[in-house]
Amino acid sequence: MRAVSAAFRERVVDLDAVSANVARLRELLGTRHAMAVVKADAYGHGAVESARAALAGGADWLGVAEIAEGLALREAGITAPVLAWLHDPDEDFAQAARANLDLGLSSLAQLEAAAAARANDRPVFVQLKVETGLSRNGIPESEWDAVFTRARELEAGGHIVVRGVFSHLSNASAEDDRAAVAVFEGALERAAAAGLTPELRHIAASAAALSLPEARFDLVRLGIAVYGLSPFGRDSAVELGLRPAMTLRGRVAAVRRVPAGKGVSYDYTYRTETESTLVLVPLGYAEGIPRHASNRGPVSIGGRTFRISGRVAMDQFVVDVGDLDVQVGDEVVLFGDPATGVPGADDWAEAADTINYEIVTRLGGRLKRSFTGGGR
């Protein structure tokens, strides 16, 4: 058995693809504003780098879940408008206000806390999130009038500026989403009746932005599509003209020739059918490779696609390559751009019974990340 001393594990992010995807989406959708969502480290692609690439491609807003994510963008020198919408019950909004982050607010208590965070006589910019059927965070319909009225009072007093009203869709069906859009329009009418004049109205993320034109309003929040993956699956991304930005690859760490009937990895859920070559790849569930993809996850080695053989372990997995001539150090591509002949994140999502969002976002551990493009 031949082995190497150091494992190679890397996710490579093509920032030119991020920029091109945003430009393409702006062309397709035609809305006045486009937000690139870079929460969760830009779905695993690198928040700061992806944010810059998205802005270069035509995004004029950035979206994050938590204030800390927005502050990290500011610390990196990014000055574009940023909306943060998910907050701890004891969140201190003062730092966000000082950093000129817009606060997405889902309750009267959050509204009061945001108003109290005003510093240096500058109002805090807020966007009110209304519940329209997803049953997560958002101001419930029974509280709309009270919150809108109080928001107008605080705005008149110079404490806040209500820059937007927004919500989120379930994507359960076109009928469900249209019903939610109708509820949202009712919320906008009641906000206007309370004297609010938000410049931004938004409810559509990637899926609704692409499939439900009436949901686009003033701004669309583009998440997974920014990274070249479609919420509708593999073929749709190609049809939309999107290019996957991430490639996950490793190197062969060891090669072993074994007889027929040889058990592979924990529990021997795989046995070789004939004399065969097994290769070891030093990537496992510690790096976010889903154990659910054992015996199913596709990899490209030497220009051919194989399936993982046996269980995915914490640090490694094995691939039966038959009689292919494989050497220690050869490249192994788990996923990338299918147009280049390698598996895609959607193939891994299918293998693990999940969605492409999770496949790219869950990666981490000991994985190195590098970037190409983006003026580098």
C-alpha positions as CSV (number, residue, x, y, z in Angstrom):
1,M,0.0,0.0,0.0
2,R,1.3,3.4,-1.0
3,A,0.5,6.5,1.2
4,V,1.2,10.2,1.4
5,S,2.1,12.1,4.5
6,A,-0.4,15.0,4.2
7,A,-4.0,15.0,3.1
8,F,-5.3,17.5,0.5
9,R,-8.9,18.7,1.1
10,E,-10.1,21.8,-0.6
11,R,-13.2,23.7,-1.7
12,V,-12.5,26.1,-4.5
13,V,-14.9,29.0,-5.0
14,D,-15.0,30.7,-8.4
15,L,-15.8,34.3,-7.6
16,D,-16.3,35.1,-11.3
17,A,-19.1,32.6,-11.3
18,V,-20.8,34.4,-8.4
19,S,-20.6,37.7,-10.2
20,A,-21.9,36.2,-13.5
21,N,-24.7,34.5,-11.7
22,V,-25.9,37.7,-10.1
23,A,-25.6,39.5,-13.4
24,R,-27.7,36.8,-15.1
25,L,-30.3,36.9,-12.3
26,R,-30.6,40.6,-12.6
27,E,-31.1,40.2,-16.3
28,L,-33.8,37.6,-15.8
29,L,-35.7,39.3,-13.0
30,G,-35.5,43.0,-13.8
31,T,-36.3,44.2,-10.3
32,R,-35.2,47.6,-9.1
33,H,-33.1,46.0,-6.3
34,A,-31.4,42.6,-5.8
35,M,-30.1,41.4,-2.4
36,A,-27.4,38.7,-2.4
37,V,-27.9,36.6,0.7
38,V,-24.5,35.8,2.3
39,K,-25.7,34.3,5.6
40,A,-24.0,31.1,6.9
41,D,-20.7,32.2,5.4
42,A,-22.4,32.6,2.1
43,Y,-23.7,29.1,2.1
44,G,-20.2,27.9,2.7
45,H,-18.7,29.9,-0.1
46,G,-17.0,32.6,2.0
47,A,-19.1,35.6,3.1
48,V,-16.8,38.5,2.5
49,E,-15.4,37.3,-0.8
50,S,-18.8,36.3,-2.1
51,A,-20.3,39.6,-1.0
52,R,-17.8,41.5,-3.0
53,A,-18.3,39.3,-6.0
54,A,-22.0,39.6,-5.8
55,L,-21.8,43.4,-5.6
56,A,-19.5,43.4,-8.6
57,G,-22.2,41.4,-10.5
58,G,-24.9,43.9,-9.7
59,A,-26.4,43.2,-6.3
60,D,-27.1,46.4,-4.4
61,W,-28.1,44.8,-1.0
62,L,-26.6,42.1,1.1
63,G,-28.6,39.8,3.5
64,V,-27.5,38.0,6.6
65,A,-29.4,36.2,9.3
66,E,-27.4,37.5,12.3
67,I,-26.0,40.9,13.3
68,A,-22.6,39.4,13.8
69,E,-22.5,38.3,10.2
70,G,-23.3,41.9,9.1
71,L,-20.6,43.3,11.4
72,A,-18.1,41.0,9.9
73,L,-18.9,42.5,6.5
74,R,-18.5,46.0,7.8
75,E,-15.1,45.1,9.5
76,A,-14.0,43.8,6.0
77,G,-14.7,47.3,4.6
78,I,-18.0,46.5,2.8
79,T,-20.2,49.5,2.9
80,A,-23.2,48.3,0.9
81,P,-26.6,48.2,2.6
82,V,-27.0,45.1,4.8
83,L,-30.2,43.6,6.3
84,A,-30.0,41.3,9.3
85,W,-33.2,39.6,10.3
86,L,-32.8,36.9,13.0
87,H,-32.1,38.1,16.6
88,D,-31.4,36.6,20.0
89,P,-34.1,37.5,22.5
90,D,-31.6,39.6,24.4
91,E,-30.0,41.1,21.3
92,D,-28.2,44.5,21.8
93,F,-29.0,46.5,18.6
94,A,-26.7,49.4,19.4
95,Q,-23.7,48.0,17.7
96,A,-25.7,47.2,14.6
97,A,-27.1,50.7,14.6
98,R,-23.6,52.2,14.8
99,A,-22.6,50.0,11.9
100,N,-25.5,51.1,9.7
101,L,-27.1,47.7,9.5
102,D,-30.8,47.5,8.7
103,L,-32.6,45.5,11.3
104,G,-35.3,43.1,10.3
105,L,-37.8,43.1,13.1
106,S,-40.5,40.6,13.9
107,S,-42.2,42.0,17.1
108,L,-43.2,45.1,19.0
109,A,-40.5,44.3,21.6
110,Q,-37.8,44.2,18.9
111,L,-39.1,47.5,17.5
112,E,-38.9,49.2,20.9
113,A,-35.4,47.8,21.4
114,A,-34.2,49.0,18.0
115,A,-35.6,52.5,18.6
116,A,-33.7,52.6,21.9
117,A,-30.5,51.8,20.1
118,R,-30.4,55.2,18.3
119,A,-27.0,56.8,18.7
120,N,-25.6,60.2,17.8
121,D,-29.1,61.4,16.9
122,R,-29.2,59.1,13.9
123,P,-32.3,57.1,13.4
124,V,-32.1,53.3,13.2
125,F,-33.1,51.9,9.8
126,V,-35.5,49.0,10.3
127,Q,-37.5,46.6,8.1
128,L,-40.7,45.1,9.5
129,K,-41.2,41.4,8.9
130,V,-44.8,40.2,8.7
131,E,-46.0,36.7,9.1
132,T,-47.8,35.6,6.0
133,G,-48.2,31.8,6.5
134,L,-44.7,30.3,7.0
135,S,-45.3,30.1,10.8
136,R,-41.8,31.2,11.7
137,N,-40.7,34.6,12.8
138,G,-42.7,37.7,11.7
139,I,-45.3,40.0,13.2
140,P,-48.6,38.1,13.4
141,E,-51.5,39.6,11.6
142,S,-53.3,40.3,14.9
143,E,-50.5,42.7,15.9
144,W,-49.9,44.4,12.5
145,D,-51.9,47.5,13.3
146,A,-50.4,48.0,16.7
147,V,-46.8,47.6,15.4
148,F,-47.4,49.7,12.3
149,T,-48.9,52.5,14.4
150,R,-46.0,52.4,16.9
151,A,-43.5,52.3,14.1
152,R,-45.0,55.5,12.6
153,E,-44.8,57.2,16.0
154,L,-41.2,56.3,16.5
155,E,-40.4,57.3,12.9
156,A,-42.1,60.7,13.5
157,G,-40.0,61.1,16.6
158,G,-36.8,60.6,14.7
159,H,-35.9,57.3,16.4
160,I,-36.3,55.0,13.4
161,V,-36.8,54.9,9.6
162,V,-39.0,52.1,8.3
163,R,-37.1,51.3,5.2
164,G,-38.9,48.1,4.3
165,V,-41.7,45.7,4.9
166,F,-41.0,42.1,4.1
167,S,-41.9,38.4,4.5
168,H,-40.9,35.0,3.4
169,L,-42.6,32.2,1.4
170,S,-43.0,28.5,2.0
171,N,-42.5,27.3,-1.6
172,A,-45.0,24.6,-0.8
173,S,-46.9,25.2,-4.0
174,A,-47.6,28.1,-6.4
175,E,-51.1,28.3,-4.8
176,D,-49.7,28.6,-1.3
177,D,-47.2,31.2,-2.3
178,R,-49.9,33.2,-4.2
179,A,-52.0,33.1,-1.1
180,A,-49.1,34.4,1.0
181,V,-48.5,37.2,-1.5
182,A,-52.1,38.2,-1.1
183,V,-51.7,38.3,2.7
184,F,-48.5,40.4,2.2
185,E,-50.3,42.9,0.1
186,G,-52.9,43.2,2.8
187,A,-50.1,44.0,5.3
188,L,-48.7,46.6,2.9
189,E,-52.1,48.3,2.8
190,R,-52.4,48.4,6.5
191,A,-48.9,49.7,6.9
192,A,-49.8,52.5,4.4
193,A,-53.0,53.2,6.4
194,A,-50.8,53.7,9.5
195,G,-48.8,56.3,7.6
196,L,-45.7,54.2,6.7
197,T,-44.1,54.7,3.3
198,P,-41.4,52.0,3.1
199,E,-39.2,52.2,0.0
200,L,-38.6,48.4,-0.1
201,R,-41.3,45.7,-0.2
202,H,-39.9,42.1,-0.6
203,I,-41.1,38.6,-0.1
204,A,-39.4,36.5,-2.8
205,A,-36.2,34.5,-2.3
206,S,-34.6,32.6,-5.2
207,A,-37.4,30.2,-5.8
208,A,-40.3,32.7,-5.9
209,A,-38.2,35.3,-7.6
210,L,-37.7,32.9,-10.5
211,S,-41.1,31.2,-10.7
212,L,-43.6,33.8,-9.4
213,P,-43.3,37.2,-11.0
214,E,-46.0,38.8,-8.8
215,A,-43.8,38.1,-5.8
216,R,-40.9,40.3,-7.0
217,F,-42.1,43.7,-5.7
218,D,-39.2,46.1,-5.3
219,L,-36.4,43.7,-4.2
220,V,-35.7,40.0,-4.5
221,R,-33.5,38.1,-2.0
222,L,-31.2,35.9,-4.0
223,G,-29.6,33.0,-2.0
224,I,-28.7,29.6,-3.5
225,A,-29.0,30.9,-7.1
226,V,-26.1,33.4,-6.5
227,Y,-23.9,30.3,-6.0
228,G,-25.0,28.7,-9.3
229,L,-27.4,26.2,-7.8
230,S,-31.1,26.2,-8.5
231,P,-33.9,25.7,-5.9
232,F,-35.6,23.6,-8.6
233,G,-32.7,21.1,-9.1
234,R,-29.9,20.3,-11.5
235,D,-31.4,20.8,-14.9
236,S,-33.0,24.1,-14.0
237,A,-29.6,25.7,-13.2
238,V,-28.4,25.0,-16.7
239,E,-31.6,26.3,-18.2
240,L,-31.3,29.5,-16.2
241,G,-27.7,30.0,-17.3
242,L,-26.2,29.6,-13.8
243,R,-22.8,28.3,-13.1
244,P,-21.9,26.4,-9.9
245,A,-19.3,28.4,-8.0
246,M,-17.9,25.7,-5.7
247,T,-15.7,22.7,-6.4
248,L,-15.0,20.2,-3.6
249,R,-11.9,18.1,-4.2
250,G,-9.3,16.0,-2.5
251,R,-6.5,13.7,-3.4
252,V,-6.0,9.9,-3.2
253,A,-4.1,9.2,0.0
254,A,-3.6,5.5,-0.5
255,V,-4.1,2.7,-3.1
256,R,-4.7,-1.0,-2.3
257,R,-5.3,-4.0,-4.6
258,V,-7.7,-6.5,-3.0
259,P,-9.3,-9.8,-3.9
260,A,-13.0,-10.5,-4.6
261,G,-15.2,-10.5,-1.5
262,K,-13.1,-8.0,0.4
263,G,-15.1,-6.0,3.0
264,V,-14.8,-2.2,2.9
265,S,-15.1,0.3,5.8
266,Y,-17.3,0.0,8.9
267,D,-19.9,-2.8,9.0
268,Y,-18.8,-4.2,5.6
269,T,-21.8,-2.7,3.8
270,Y,-19.8,-3.0,0.7
271,R,-17.7,-6.0,-0.6
272,T,-15.8,-6.2,-3.8
273,E,-17.3,-8.3,-6.5
274,T,-14.0,-9.1,-8.2
275,E,-10.3,-8.4,-7.6
276,S,-10.2,-4.7,-7.6
277,T,-8.4,-1.5,-6.6
278,L,-9.5,0.5,-3.6
279,V,-8.5,4.1,-3.1
280,L,-8.6,6.1,0.1
281,V,-9.8,9.7,0.1
282,P,-9.2,11.7,3.3
283,L,-12.6,13.4,3.6
284,G,-15.3,12.4,6.0
285,Y,-18.2,13.6,8.0
286,A,-15.9,15.8,10.1
287,E,-15.6,17.9,6.9
288,G,-19.3,17.7,6.3
289,I,-19.4,14.8,3.9
290,P,-22.9,13.3,4.6
291,R,-22.7,9.8,6.1
292,H,-26.1,9.3,4.5
293,A,-24.3,9.2,1.2
294,S,-22.4,6.0,2.1
295,N,-22.4,3.7,-0.9
296,R,-24.1,6.4,-2.9
297,G,-22.1,9.6,-3.1
298,P,-20.5,10.1,-6.5
299,V,-16.9,11.1,-7.1
300,S,-14.8,11.8,-10.2
301,I,-11.4,10.1,-10.5
302,G,-9.4,10.0,-13.7
303,G,-12.2,11.4,-15.7
304,R,-14.6,8.6,-14.6
305,T,-17.4,8.7,-12.0
306,F,-17.6,6.2,-9.2
307,R,-19.7,5.7,-6.1
308,I,-18.3,5.7,-2.6
309,S,-17.8,2.1,-1.4
310,G,-19.0,1.4,2.1
311,R,-19.5,3.8,5.0
312,V,-18.3,7.4,5.0
313,A,-16.2,7.6,8.2
314,M,-15.3,10.7,10.3
315,D,-12.1,11.3,8.3
316,Q,-12.2,9.3,5.1
317,F,-14.0,7.2,2.6
318,V,-13.0,4.5,0.1
319,V,-13.8,4.1,-3.6
320,D,-13.7,0.9,-5.6
321,V,-12.2,2.0,-8.9
322,G,-12.0,-1.5,-10.4
323,D,-9.0,-1.8,-12.7
324,L,-8.5,1.9,-13.2
325,D,-4.8,2.9,-12.9
326,V,-4.9,5.3,-9.9
327,Q,-1.9,6.7,-8.1
328,V,-1.4,8.3,-4.7
329,G,-1.9,12.0,-5.2
330,D,-4.4,11.8,-8.0
331,E,-7.2,14.3,-7.8
332,V,-10.7,13.3,-6.6
333,V,-13.6,15.7,-7.3
334,L,-16.7,15.2,-5.2
335,F,-18.7,17.9,-6.9
336,G,-18.3,21.0,-9.1
337,D,-19.7,22.2,-12.3
338,P,-21.4,19.2,-14.1
339,A,-20.6,20.9,-17.4
340,T,-17.0,19.9,-16.9
341,G,-18.0,16.2,-16.5
342,V,-17.9,15.9,-12.7
343,P,-20.8,15.3,-10.3
344,G,-22.7,18.3,-9.0
345,A,-23.9,19.3,-5.6
346,D,-27.4,18.2,-6.7
347,D,-26.0,14.7,-7.3
348,W,-24.8,14.6,-3.7
349,A,-28.1,16.0,-2.5
350,E,-29.9,13.1,-4.2
351,A,-27.4,10.6,-2.7
352,A,-27.9,12.0,0.8
353,D,-31.7,12.6,0.5
354,T,-31.3,16.3,1.1
355,I,-31.1,19.6,-0.8
356,N,-28.2,21.3,-2.6
357,Y,-28.4,24.1,0.0
358,E,-27.3,21.7,2.8
359,I,-24.6,20.0,0.8
360,V,-22.6,23.2,0.2
361,T,-23.4,24.9,3.5
362,R,-22.5,22.0,5.8
363,L,-18.8,21.8,4.6
364,G,-16.1,22.8,7.1
365,G,-13.9,21.0,9.5
366,R,-10.4,20.7,8.2
367,L,-11.3,21.8,4.7
368,K,-9.1,24.5,3.1
369,R,-10.9,27.1,1.1
370,S,-9.4,29.0,-1.8
371,F,-10.7,31.4,-4.4
372,T,-10.3,32.0,-8.1
373,G,-11.4,35.0,-10.1
374,G,-12.9,38.2,-8.6
375,G,-9.9,40.2,-9.7
376,R,-7.4,37.9,-8.1
